[in-house]
């Protein structure tokens, strides 16, 4: 209410729907649930209590996951419900597995299991990695630090993709910032963080019900893309869910390839539209809403929304360009045959492209980040010597 509604917005309850409150749309003749689309799944129940408050009203409830099994068929007095299928959702039924290894054995081929284990091993070999689920006891200063890094990583990710992201809108981001901290303290939310030393390189905001973990927002430092931080994080979250007796790990709304790869069940989000069947006005509004949202979903299925996000980004960020990527090759080097010019501090932000080259070297040869040195060469502007603890390579940047 503080972040998304005007001060004069009046909250209304309707007797046949429990657990939800509504506000009137400022221009159109219907009410919608408080929270609108800013939750990761709405649950409610209906009752046969007298419905004198509904009269000609039409009610719209956003984002109801089908696996919540909300019963809309109950014989309500003068009330009926339309459903509009919206975003797809994906989840892992973690209650079916005794351990992460049990899940991996049942869900992935041997080759896929080896790949995922390799990503985790090489990440932990090359960097000083630690994982922490912040839930319950967290200081405000630590929370502020993580949320600041959270936003920085999101901005970095979507600048590189050149796609607008609604989570970064000031109003929405301020909402998440204000709401998440008290929820974490109450153990109704959590921040799962992957650290390289003390630096967050992956952050996931989770919401928690009694037995479901919802992945609300997640992001990773794109510099570490070679190490598949996303896969490593999912494995750690599955592990946490099983250890804490959760039944479900919900990836929430939206289709992404990684969700289909890891999920054990898919579902849909629905919009539920309740109307008074004895009111011509109420039914007309309900039909109009259903047709509108059905049409939006058809456009979404044709990826029109993705194109719109890219177009929106270009209008808002006309001077911004995505990160420049370079190509390079590694060859075995005999150090005596090269003339070193000077050592380069690839950890400086200005040498980010060279640092990505170092990350590739770390991944391929399982070297340690803090043991690697980079040197420029005399008379070779596009060649560098990379010296690790056990391996040295000549890196050539391709034009």
N, C-alpha and C positions, 0 to 999 in steps of 0.2 A: 504493500500500500504506500509506503514511504517513497519508493523509487519509481513506481510505474503508474500511480494513480493520483488524480488531483485531490486536494485536501477535502473538497466538498463531496467526494464520492461516498455514496451511502452503501453500507454493507447490508445484504439481505440474506435471510435463511428461508429455505423452502421445506415444509414439513415432511415431504415424501423422500427427501434426499438427506442422508446423514453424513456427517464428517466434512461437508463442504459448505462454504459461504460464497455468495455471488455479489457482483456489482453490475449496475446497468451500463450498457455500452453508451458512450457519450452522444452518439448520433443515431444509432440504429435501435429498433424496438426489440432488443433481447438482452438477457443477462448472461454473463459468463463467470466461470469460477475464478476466485482470487488466485493469483499465481499464473493464470493463463498458460503460456507455453514455457514458463521458466522453471518448471519442475522437470523431473526425469521420469514421470509416471504418476498418474492420479488414480487413487483408489477411493471407492465410496460404496455405499449400499443404499438400497431403496426400502421404503416401508409403506404399508397401506394406511398410514395415518391420513386423516382428513386433509385434503389438498386445497383448502379454501384460499390459500395465499397465491396459488398459481394463476387462476382466472385466465386472462388472455396472454400470460407471459410465455415466452420461449426461452429455454435454458440451453446454453452451450457449455459442454465440459470438454476441455482439451486433453489430449495425450493420455488416453486410457490404454494400457497394454492389454492385448487380448489374453495373455497368460494369467492376468489377474482374475479372469473368469467372473467379471461383474455381471450379475443377473439383471438384464433389462427387460426380461419377458414377464416379470411379475405383474399380476393383474392390478394395475394402479387405477384409481378412480379418475376417469376422463383423461388419463395421461398415456401417451405413447412415445416411442423413441425411434429416431433414425440413427444409423451409424454411418460414418464416412471414414473409409480406410485411408490412412495417411502414411507416415514414414514406416519403413521396415525396422525391426529391432532384432537383436541377436543376444543370446545368453549361453552360459555354460552351466549345466546342472551339476555343480560341484558336489552335491550331496551323494552322487552316485559313485564317488571315487574316494579311496582310502588315503591317497597321497598324490602328489604331483606326478610321481613316476607312474602310478597306476593310471592316471589320466593320459599321460603321454603314450603309454603302451597301448591303450585302447583306441586312441584317437589319431595317432600319426604312424606313418611307416617308419621302418628302421632308419632309412636315409634322412627323413625329415627330423626325427628325434636327434640324430647325430648332428645335423646342421644347427638346430636350436641350442643344443648343449655346447657346440663349438662357439657360437656367438657369445654365450655367457662366459665360457672359459677364456676366450681371447680378450673380452672386455676386462675381465678381472685380472688377467695377466699383464695387460698393458697399462692399466690405470689403478689407482688406489680407490677401488669402488666399495661403497657401503650403501645399504638400503635401510630406510626407516619409514615405518608407518606412524605418522603423528596423529594420535587419537587420545583424547582426554587431556592429559597434562601437557600443555605447550604455552610458553611465554608469549606475550604479545609481540615482543621484539623479534623473536624467532619467526613467528607467524608473518610479521610484516616483511622480513627478509625473504622468506620463501615466496610470498605472494608477489613481491617485487621482481624476483627472478622468474617466477611463473609468467608474468606479463612480458618480460623481456624476451623469453624464449618463444612465446606465442607471436610476438611482433616479428621476431627474426624468422620464424617458420613461414608466416603468411606473406611477409615481404618477399621471401625467396619464391614462394608459389605465385605471387602477384594475384592473390585472391583476397577479397574482403572477408572478415570474420566477425560475426555479430557479437561474440564474447568480448571483443576488444572495444566495442562502443562504450563510451565513458559511463553512461547510465547503467548499462548491463554489468560492466566490470565492477563498478562501485557497489552494485547490488550483491554480487558474489563475495566481494571483499567484506562487506558488512555482515552478511548472513553466515558465512562459513565459520568464522571464529567461534561464536557461541555454540554452533552445532558441533564443532570439534570438541569443545570442552564438555558438552553433554553426551559425547560419544554417538552422535547422530550423523557425523560426517568425519572425514579423515583426509589427510594429505599424505600420499605415498610419494616419497622422494628418493631418487637415485642420485647419490653424491659421488663426484670425483674429488677426493680430498674433502674440502668443506664447500665445494661449489655444486649447487644443484644442476644436474644435466638432464633430468627428467622429473616431471611433476604430474601427478594425477590427483584431481579433486574427486573424492568418493563421497557419495551419500550412503547412509546405512539405515536399513530398517531392521527389524528383529532378526531376519534371516536372509536378507538380500544385500549385496554390495552393488551399488550403481556407479559405473564409471561416468562421471558427469563431464569433466573436461580433462584432457590429457595432452601433454606436449613433451617433445624431446629436443635436445640440442642437435640441430641438423649437422653440426660438424662431426658427430659420432655416428652418422648414418650407416657406415660400413659395419658397425658392430650390432646393428639391429636392436637398438634399445627398446623398441616397442615389444618385440618378442620376449626379451629378457624381463621386462616389466610385467607382462601378462603371466609369465611363469611364476614370478614372485607373488603376484596377487592371487593366483590360483592356490598357491601354497598357503598364503595367509588365510584365505577363505576356508580351506579344509581344516587348518589348525584351529580356527575360531568357530567351527561348526556352522558355517553359513550353508544355506541350501543352494543359493543361486548367485552367480557372478554375471551381472547384466551389463552388456556393452552399450545399452541405451539406443536412442534413435539414430537413424542414418545408416546408409549402406557404404561399407568400405570392404575391400577385398580381405583385409586381415581378419575382420569379424567373421566372415563366412568360413575362413580357414580354421579358426579356433573354436567357433560355437558348436554346441551340441543341439541347439534348438533355435529356430527363427520364429518370429511372431510379428504382429503389426501393431502400430499405434492407431487408435481410432478416436474420432471426435464423436461424442454422444450428444444428440440434439433432442431434448424433451419438449413436447408441445401439448397443448390442451386440444384434444381432438374435437371438442364441441365448439371451438372458436375458429372461425374462418381466418381471422388475422393471425392467430398463433400458428396454425398449420401452414399458411402461406409463407410466413417468415422461416419456418423450419424447412420447408421444401427449398426455398431460396438459398438458405445456408448450406444445405446438403449439396445442391447442385454446384454452388460456388467452390466448396472444398473438394468435391469430386473432380472438378475441372482443374483446380490447383495441383492435385495429385497426378493427374494425367500429364501436366506440364513437367512436374518433378520427375516422373518416370522417363521423360524424354531429355532429361538433363538440362532443361531450360534454366533451372535455378543455378546450376554451376556456371553457366554462361553469364547469367546476370551478376553473380558474385565477382566474376573476372572483370566485367564491364564496370561495375560499381567501383572496384579497386582502381581502375585506370582513371576514372573521373576524380576520385579523391586523392590520388597519388600520382599526378602527372609527371612529377620530376623524379619519382622513385624508379629504380631499375633493380631487377633481380640480381642476385650474386653472380659474379662471373666465375664460371667453372673452367678449369684447365685440365688438359690431358697430359699424361706423363707415362714414361716407361722406365722400368728398373732393369739394370744390367749388373751382373757381377763385376766388381771393381778390384783391380790391383792397385792399391794406394800409391805404390811407387811411380805409377804412370800418370798421375795427375798432380797438377800444381795448385795447391790450396791458396786462395786469396784471403778470405777472412771467414770467421764464424758468424752465423746469422742467428739472431734470437727469434726463432719461429713462434715463440709464445706471445709476442707482441701482436696486438689486434691488427696492425697494419700489414702483418705478414700472414694473414689468415689463409690465403690460398696455398702458401707453402706449408702451413700447419696441416691442412687437409691432405697434402701429399705425405706428410709424416704419419698421419693417422692410417693412410693406406699401407705404408711401410710397416707400421706396428701390427696391423691386422694380418698381413701376409706372412710376416716372419716372427710373430709372437715376441716382440721386443717390448721393453718397458719405456714408457714415455719419458721418465726422468733420467734415463740412461742414454738417450739419443742426442746426438749433436748434428748440426747441419752446417755445411761449409759451401761458400761460393768458390768457383774455380777461375783461375786466370784465363783470359781469352775465350771463355765459354759462358756467355750470358744466360744460356738456356740449360746449363747443366749444373748439378749440385752433387756434393758428396754427402751421403747420409751414413753416419757411423753409429751403430747400436752396440750393445754390450757384447754380442756374439756375431753380428752380421754387419757388413758394410756394403753399400750399394751405390751405384752411379745412377742418379735420377736425371732424365732428360725431359724437359717440357716441350711438348709438341705444339707447333704453331697451327 
